[in-house]
Amino acid sequence: MRNTNVHHEKKKYLDSVYNRRRIFTLINFILLAAGSLLILSPLWWMLSTALKTMQEVMTYPPSFFPSEWKWDNFVKTWQAAPFDLYTVNTVTITVIVVFGSVLVNSFIAYGFAKIPFRGKTILFGLVLSTMMIPGFVTLIPQYVLFAKLQWINTYYPLVVPSFFGSAFFIFLLRQFYLTIPNELIEAAKMEGASHFYIWWKIGIPLTKPAMATVAVFSFNGAWNDFLGPLLYLNDESLYTLQLGLQVFKGEMNTQWNYLMAGSLLVLLPVILLFFFFQKYFIQGINLQSGNK
């Protein structure tokens, strides 16, 4: 009889724990759903505005759903300005920036992580200290430098800096290189491999999540860059999508439905890139995996 009571009390306790877990799971789901809706609401507002007529956009109170879904607004927007040219320009800049950022920062990070040399700690600290310098402080000196090099109205000021390293990317990649066992590096060196060969054949394949994170950040920065092209590009044939949207806004007298349609078209590659690389991106930003 006593065993039966104990079994009954244990079952009752387990049922209460299970019910509490179900309640907590439901609450978490509701909170996450509410947060997701709150975060996605601006994106839905952009899409809703892009699919309305201008008359409906200006009505008050505003509606969350278009009365008539004008999908041809996207086609009209693309045809109203030379977005084909702007896209080619933006893709050219973005590809070069991503290529330079991934390779150069990876190589520098490997040196800080696996190549011993005098003053490495001090030099790495100086590199990290550059992260505390606001970008606007160096804006004028950079412009003067590029002007003296006669790089104004070219893509050089937008792509060349990516080949000189970034403190944040170097730190991120270095953390992952530290997870590579030193015994593996020493074994490769005993076989006659140089550091460049070790970095290319061993380091890069083992740090793909971090390199994917660098690629996503670099892509996002180059694709959405507005200030750089605004400062250095004067010829409209060199304009990027961000400048093109600004020109389009002025030419169309702020037709909000067309402007939102153009903005969504420009935003789409960034969204798709994150969805395709989110697995590596999440692994890459997990810096705890690189701590030693």
C-alpha positions as CSV (number, residue, x, y, z in Angstrom):
1,M,0.0,0.0,0.0
2,R,2.8,2.3,0.9
3,N,4.5,1.7,-2.5
4,T,1.3,2.5,-4.3
5,N,1.1,5.8,-2.5
6,V,4.7,6.6,-3.3
7,H,4.1,5.7,-6.9
8,H,1.0,7.9,-7.0
9,E,2.7,10.9,-5.4
10,K,5.6,10.5,-7.9
11,K,3.3,10.4,-10.8
12,K,1.4,13.4,-9.5
13,Y,4.7,15.3,-9.1
14,L,5.9,14.4,-12.6
15,D,2.5,15.4,-14.1
16,S,2.7,18.8,-12.3
17,V,6.3,19.3,-13.7
18,Y,5.2,18.4,-17.2
19,N,2.2,20.8,-17.0
20,R,4.4,23.6,-15.8
21,R,6.8,23.0,-18.6
22,R,4.0,23.0,-21.1
23,I,2.8,26.4,-19.6
24,F,6.3,27.8,-19.8
25,T,6.7,26.6,-23.4
26,L,3.4,28.2,-24.4
27,I,4.3,31.5,-22.7
28,N,7.7,31.5,-24.5
29,F,6.0,30.8,-27.8
30,I,3.6,33.6,-27.3
31,L,6.3,36.0,-26.3
32,L,8.5,35.0,-29.2
33,A,5.6,35.3,-31.6
34,A,4.7,38.7,-30.3
35,G,8.3,39.8,-30.6
36,S,8.6,38.5,-34.1
37,L,5.5,40.3,-35.2
38,L,6.8,43.5,-33.7
39,I,10.2,43.2,-35.5
40,L,8.6,42.2,-38.8
41,S,5.9,44.9,-38.7
42,P,8.1,47.5,-40.5
43,L,8.9,45.0,-43.2
44,W,5.2,44.3,-43.7
45,W,4.4,48.0,-43.7
46,M,7.0,48.4,-46.5
47,L,5.4,45.6,-48.5
48,S,1.9,46.8,-47.9
49,T,2.9,50.4,-49.0
50,A,4.7,49.0,-52.1
51,L,1.5,47.2,-53.2
52,K,-0.8,50.2,-52.9
53,T,-1.7,53.0,-55.2
54,M,-0.4,56.4,-54.2
55,Q,-3.9,57.6,-53.5
56,E,-4.4,54.8,-51.0
57,V,-1.0,55.4,-49.4
58,M,-2.1,59.0,-48.6
59,T,-5.5,58.1,-47.1
60,Y,-6.1,58.5,-43.4
61,P,-6.4,56.4,-41.3
62,P,-3.9,54.2,-43.1
63,S,-4.8,50.6,-43.9
64,F,-2.6,47.6,-43.1
65,F,-3.7,45.7,-46.2
66,P,-4.0,47.1,-49.8
67,S,-7.5,47.2,-51.2
68,E,-6.0,46.3,-54.5
69,W,-2.7,44.4,-54.7
70,K,-0.6,46.3,-57.3
71,W,2.2,43.8,-58.0
72,D,3.2,45.8,-61.1
73,N,4.5,48.5,-58.9
74,F,7.8,46.5,-58.6
75,V,8.1,46.4,-62.4
76,K,7.3,50.1,-62.9
77,T,9.8,51.0,-60.2
78,W,12.6,48.9,-61.8
79,Q,11.9,50.5,-65.2
80,A,11.6,54.0,-63.9
81,A,15.3,54.3,-63.2
82,P,18.5,52.6,-64.4
83,F,18.4,50.0,-61.6
84,D,20.1,47.5,-63.9
85,L,23.2,49.7,-64.0
86,Y,23.0,50.5,-60.3
87,T,22.8,46.7,-59.5
88,V,25.8,45.9,-61.6
89,N,27.8,48.7,-59.9
90,T,26.8,47.5,-56.4
91,V,27.5,43.9,-57.1
92,T,31.0,44.8,-58.5
93,I,31.9,46.7,-55.4
94,T,30.3,44.1,-53.0
95,V,32.1,41.2,-54.5
96,I,35.5,42.9,-54.4
97,V,34.9,44.0,-50.8
98,V,33.8,40.6,-49.6
99,F,36.8,38.9,-51.3
100,G,39.3,41.3,-49.8
101,S,37.7,41.2,-46.3
102,V,37.6,37.4,-46.1
103,L,41.1,36.7,-47.4
104,V,43.1,39.5,-45.9
105,N,41.5,39.5,-42.4
106,S,41.8,35.7,-42.4
107,F,45.5,35.8,-43.2
108,I,46.2,38.5,-40.6
109,A,44.2,36.7,-37.9
110,Y,46.2,33.5,-38.6
111,G,49.4,35.4,-38.1
112,F,48.2,36.7,-34.7
113,A,47.0,33.3,-33.6
114,K,49.6,30.9,-34.8
115,I,52.9,32.7,-35.7
116,P,55.0,33.7,-32.8
117,F,56.9,37.0,-33.0
118,R,58.2,39.6,-30.7
119,G,55.6,42.3,-29.7
120,K,52.6,40.3,-31.0
121,T,50.5,41.0,-27.9
122,I,51.2,44.8,-28.0
123,L,50.5,44.9,-31.8
124,F,47.3,43.0,-31.4
125,G,46.2,45.4,-28.7
126,L,46.9,48.4,-30.9
127,V,44.8,46.8,-33.7
128,L,41.9,46.3,-31.3
129,S,42.3,49.9,-30.0
130,T,41.4,51.2,-33.5
131,M,37.9,49.9,-32.9
132,M,37.4,52.8,-30.3
133,I,38.1,55.4,-33.0
134,P,34.8,56.7,-34.4
135,G,34.6,56.4,-38.2
136,F,33.7,60.1,-38.6
137,V,37.0,61.1,-37.0
138,T,38.9,59.6,-40.0
139,L,36.4,60.7,-42.6
140,I,38.1,63.9,-43.6
141,P,41.7,62.6,-43.5
142,Q,40.6,59.6,-45.7
143,Y,39.0,61.9,-48.2
144,V,42.0,64.2,-48.4
145,L,44.2,61.1,-48.9
146,F,42.0,59.7,-51.7
147,A,41.8,63.1,-53.3
148,K,45.6,63.4,-53.4
149,L,45.7,59.9,-55.0
150,Q,43.1,61.1,-57.5
151,W,40.7,58.4,-56.6
152,I,37.7,60.6,-56.3
153,N,34.9,59.5,-58.7
154,T,36.3,55.9,-58.8
155,Y,35.6,52.8,-56.9
156,Y,39.0,52.6,-55.3
157,P,38.1,54.4,-52.1
158,L,35.2,51.9,-51.6
159,V,37.1,48.7,-52.2
160,V,40.8,49.3,-51.4
161,P,40.3,49.7,-47.6
162,S,38.9,46.2,-47.4
163,F,42.3,44.8,-48.4
164,F,44.0,46.5,-45.3
165,G,42.1,44.6,-42.6
166,S,39.4,45.3,-40.0
167,A,40.0,45.1,-36.3
168,F,36.7,43.4,-35.6
169,F,37.1,40.8,-38.3
170,I,40.7,40.1,-37.3
171,F,39.6,39.5,-33.7
172,L,36.7,37.3,-34.7
173,L,38.8,35.1,-37.0
174,R,41.7,35.0,-34.5
175,Q,39.4,33.5,-31.9
176,F,38.6,30.6,-34.3
177,Y,42.2,30.1,-35.3
178,L,43.0,29.6,-31.6
179,T,40.8,26.6,-31.5
180,I,43.0,24.8,-34.1
181,P,45.4,22.5,-32.1
182,N,49.1,23.7,-32.2
183,E,50.1,20.0,-32.7
184,L,48.3,20.1,-36.1
185,I,50.3,23.2,-37.1
186,E,53.6,21.7,-35.9
187,A,52.9,18.4,-37.7
188,A,52.3,20.3,-40.9
189,K,55.6,22.3,-40.4
190,M,57.5,19.1,-39.9
191,E,56.3,17.9,-43.3
192,G,57.8,21.0,-44.8
193,A,54.6,23.1,-45.1
194,S,55.0,26.9,-44.9
195,H,52.6,29.1,-42.9
196,F,50.9,30.3,-46.1
197,Y,50.3,26.6,-47.1
198,I,49.0,25.8,-43.6
199,W,46.7,28.8,-43.6
200,W,45.3,28.0,-47.1
201,K,44.9,24.2,-46.7
202,I,44.2,23.8,-43.0
203,G,43.2,27.2,-41.5
204,I,40.6,28.3,-44.0
205,P,38.7,24.9,-44.2
206,L,38.5,24.8,-40.3
207,T,37.2,28.3,-39.9
208,K,34.4,28.4,-42.5
209,P,31.7,29.5,-40.0
210,A,33.8,32.5,-39.0
211,M,34.7,33.3,-42.6
212,A,31.0,33.1,-43.5
213,T,30.2,35.5,-40.8
214,V,32.8,37.9,-42.1
215,A,31.4,37.5,-45.6
216,V,27.9,38.3,-44.4
217,F,29.0,41.4,-42.5
218,S,31.1,42.6,-45.4
219,F,28.3,42.0,-47.9
220,N,25.8,43.8,-45.7
221,G,28.2,46.8,-45.2
222,A,29.1,47.1,-48.9
223,W,25.6,46.5,-50.2
224,N,24.0,49.1,-47.9
225,D,26.8,51.6,-47.9
226,F,25.4,55.1,-48.6
227,L,27.9,57.5,-47.2
228,G,30.9,56.2,-49.1
229,P,29.4,56.3,-52.5
230,L,27.8,59.7,-51.7
231,L,31.3,61.2,-50.8
232,Y,33.4,59.6,-53.6
233,L,31.1,59.1,-56.6
234,N,30.0,62.0,-58.8
235,D,29.2,60.3,-62.1
236,E,25.7,58.9,-62.1
237,S,26.9,56.0,-64.3
238,L,28.9,54.9,-61.2
239,Y,26.1,55.1,-58.7
240,T,25.2,52.2,-56.4
241,L,21.7,51.1,-55.5
242,Q,21.6,53.2,-52.4
243,L,22.4,56.4,-54.3
244,G,20.1,55.3,-57.0
245,L,17.2,55.1,-54.5
246,Q,18.0,58.6,-53.4
247,V,18.0,59.9,-57.0
248,F,14.8,57.9,-57.7
249,K,13.2,59.5,-54.7
250,G,14.0,63.0,-56.0
251,E,12.9,62.2,-59.6
252,M,9.5,60.7,-58.6
253,N,8.6,63.4,-56.1
254,T,8.5,60.8,-53.3
255,Q,6.0,58.4,-54.7
256,W,6.0,56.3,-51.6
257,N,4.6,53.2,-53.1
258,Y,7.3,53.1,-55.8
259,L,10.0,54.0,-53.2
260,M,9.0,51.2,-50.9
261,A,9.0,48.8,-53.9
262,G,12.5,49.8,-54.8
263,S,13.7,49.6,-51.2
264,L,12.3,46.1,-50.9
265,L,14.0,45.0,-54.1
266,V,17.3,46.4,-52.8
267,L,16.8,44.7,-49.4
268,L,15.9,41.3,-50.9
269,P,19.5,40.1,-51.5
270,V,20.5,40.8,-47.9
271,I,17.5,38.8,-46.6
272,L,18.2,35.9,-48.9
273,L,21.9,35.9,-48.0
274,F,21.1,35.6,-44.3
275,F,18.7,32.8,-44.8
276,F,21.2,30.8,-46.9
277,F,24.1,31.4,-44.5
278,Q,22.3,31.6,-41.2
279,K,23.7,28.3,-40.0
280,Y,27.3,29.5,-40.5
281,F,26.5,33.0,-39.3
282,I,25.1,31.8,-36.0
283,Q,28.1,29.5,-35.5
284,G,30.5,32.3,-36.4
285,I,29.2,34.9,-33.9
286,N,29.4,32.3,-31.1
287,L,32.8,33.7,-29.8
288,Q,32.7,31.3,-26.9
289,S,33.7,28.5,-29.2
290,G,37.0,30.3,-29.8
291,N,37.9,31.1,-26.2
292,K,40.8,29.3,-24.8
